[in-house]
Amino acid sequence: MRDLLPENRPLLILAPMQDITDLPFWRVLSRYGGPDVYYTEYFRVHRDSRPEKFILRSIEENPDGKPVIAQMIGQDIDALRRTALDLQKRRIAGIDINLGCPAPIVCKKEAGGGLLRHPEKIDAILREVRACVHLRFTVKTRIGFDSPDEFPALLDLFRRHPIDALTVHGRTVREMYKPVVHEDAIARAARLMPCPVFANGNVRCVESARRMVEATGARGLMIGRGAIRNPWLFTQIREAWTTGEVRTRPTLVDLREYIDRLDRETRLPGMRDGGHVGNMKKYLGYIAPGIGENDAFWAELKPVLTLRDLFAVCDRHLLSGGSDSVLTLTDSIWVRTESDPSGK
Ligand SMILES: Cc1cc2nc3c(=O)[nH]c(=O)nc-3n(C[C@H](O)[C@H](O)[C@H](O)COP(=O)(O)O)c2cc1C
């Protein structure tokens, strides 16, 4: 993975997000500059599994040719080896193992985050799967199941295996998606691991990207929800690191166009209006909060049932009056400045 690290800035990675970071979403992001590396949403691996076709499509039709790491989730070593061998016949840059999914149904099967309660099993998986992966082999982990106190022992375990990168989502499984991100744990990993460490959790704007890198010393940033909310984020971070100035400053009109692009790319042929409204709300739930007084934009979007109403709400909040004002995303809200000093 070291060969992929840029010289003067962190590697920028789009986090895997099931049902969201699929091929259509990658296509949308690629129009805004996109990340340096994509991770697929996870391939579910068990005794009878075959790699899901819709996830394979994102590998086969990769929109901009950037490296793709294929992520697997599971605990059956033979099945993981079989799947890793199969995936390596395709155009991927590496294989990743998920040690973080907190869904109770996954953890109960001792997969994803559930594996963090079984270090001896992780040990065997890393040994056996590493042995059959000739490409990059990476791990994405949380910092423990119940408590961050579990992380030092987990790190000792990871250090014993020749993995090519470790992504640390700075929360325990129990913490799910609570606001806390244990940056000290990520920093410990960056200090002790012989491979590059990528920091993950709540990077939503250039300032939080800077803070994360300064606090942890991570060589890369993996960004999930922040990239749905602000598809310009990867470009803005590149600009901040390479020129010291963020030139890309989206307006409300740009945000409205982004929503149109999501609509075009993600609408499946023959999909009924209602189904697609649900699909669009999946993205809008990350984009809309923070816009309008008391989250008015999202509050009005939530009850809509038709695409016509959905776009009418978008137009009302994003196109009527002051629509060329510049939007700046802070950690929690979009800030709207009334005029654009750059004259864009
Ligand atoms: C809807 C959703 C789906 C996710 N699916 C996956 C997944 O398939 N594999 C994975 O490793 N993590 C998955 N995650 C976790 C993210 O990759 C990431 O670790 C988490 O969202 C924290 O990063 P963020 O604050 O930048 O979003 C998912 C998260 C969300 C919100």
The ligand as an SDF file (V2000), in Angstrom:
LIG
                    3D

 31 33  0  0  0  0  0  0  0  0999 V2000
  -24.8200    2.8560    5.8350 C   0  0  0  0  0  0  0  0  0  0  0  0
  -23.4460    2.3710    6.2040 C   0  0  0  0  0  0  0  0  0  0  0  0
  -22.9580    1.2080    5.6370 C   0  0  0  0  0  0  0  0  0  0  0  0
  -21.6770    0.7320    5.9800 C   0  0  0  0  0  0  0  0  0  0  0  0
  -21.1870   -0.4050    5.3800 N   0  0  0  0  0  0  0  0  0  0  0  0
  -19.9050   -0.7840    5.6360 C   0  0  0  0  0  0  0  0  0  0  0  0
  -19.2820   -1.8850    4.9350 C   0  0  0  0  0  0  0  0  0  0  0  0
  -19.8710   -2.5130    4.0330 O   0  0  0  0  0  0  0  0  0  0  0  0
  -18.0080   -2.2290    5.2860 N   0  0  0  0  0  0  0  0  0  0  0  0
  -17.3000   -1.5370    6.2520 C   0  0  0  0  0  0  0  0  0  0  0  0
  -16.1390   -1.8700    6.5330 O   0  0  0  0  0  0  0  0  0  0  0  0
  -17.8550   -0.4930    6.8970 N   0  0  0  0  0  0  0  0  0  0  0  0
  -19.1080   -0.0860    6.5980 C   0  0  0  0  0  0  0  0  0  0  0  0
  -19.6100    1.0220    7.2140 N   0  0  0  0  0  0  0  0  0  0  0  0
  -18.7350    1.8110    8.1210 C   0  0  0  0  0  0  0  0  0  0  0  0
  -17.9860    2.9020    7.3220 C   0  0  0  0  0  0  0  0  0  0  0  0
  -17.1140    2.3320    6.3740 O   0  0  0  0  0  0  0  0  0  0  0  0
  -17.1750    3.8150    8.2650 C   0  0  0  0  0  0  0  0  0  0  0  0
  -16.2810    3.0080    8.9880 O   0  0  0  0  0  0  0  0  0  0  0  0
  -18.0580    4.5910    9.2440 C   0  0  0  0  0  0  0  0  0  0  0  0
  -19.1760    5.1450    8.5850 O   0  0  0  0  0  0  0  0  0  0  0  0
  -17.2780    5.7170    9.9280 C   0  0  0  0  0  0  0  0  0  0  0  0
  -16.7480    6.6040    8.9640 O   0  0  0  0  0  0  0  0  0  0  0  0
  -17.4370    8.0320    8.6060 P   0  0  0  0  0  0  0  0  0  0  0  0
  -17.6440    8.7510    9.9060 O   0  0  0  0  0  0  0  0  0  0  0  0
  -16.4610    8.7050    7.6970 O   0  0  0  0  0  0  0  0  0  0  0  0
  -18.7540    7.7220    7.9470 O   0  0  0  0  0  0  0  0  0  0  0  0
  -20.8820    1.4770    6.9010 C   0  0  0  0  0  0  0  0  0  0  0  0
  -21.3860    2.6640    7.4540 C   0  0  0  0  0  0  0  0  0  0  0  0
  -22.6390    3.1320    7.1100 C   0  0  0  0  0  0  0  0  0  0  0  0
  -23.1310    4.4360    7.7080 C   0  0  0  0  0  0  0  0  0  0  0  0
  1  2  1  0
  2  3  1  0
  2 30  2  0
  3  4  2  0
  4  5  1  0
  4 28  1  0
  5  6  2  0
  6  7  1  0
  6 13  1  0
  7  8  2  0
  7  9  1  0
  9 10  1  0
 10 11  2  0
 10 12  1  0
 12 13  2  0
 13 14  1  0
 14 15  1  0
 14 28  1  0
 15 16  1  0
 16 17  1  0
 16 18  1  0
 18 19  1  0
 18 20  1  0
 20 21  1  0
 20 22  1  0
 22 23  1  0
 23 24  1  0
 24 25  2  0
 24 26  1  0
 24 27  1  0
 28 29  2  0
 29 30  1  0
 30 31  1  0
M  END
$$$$
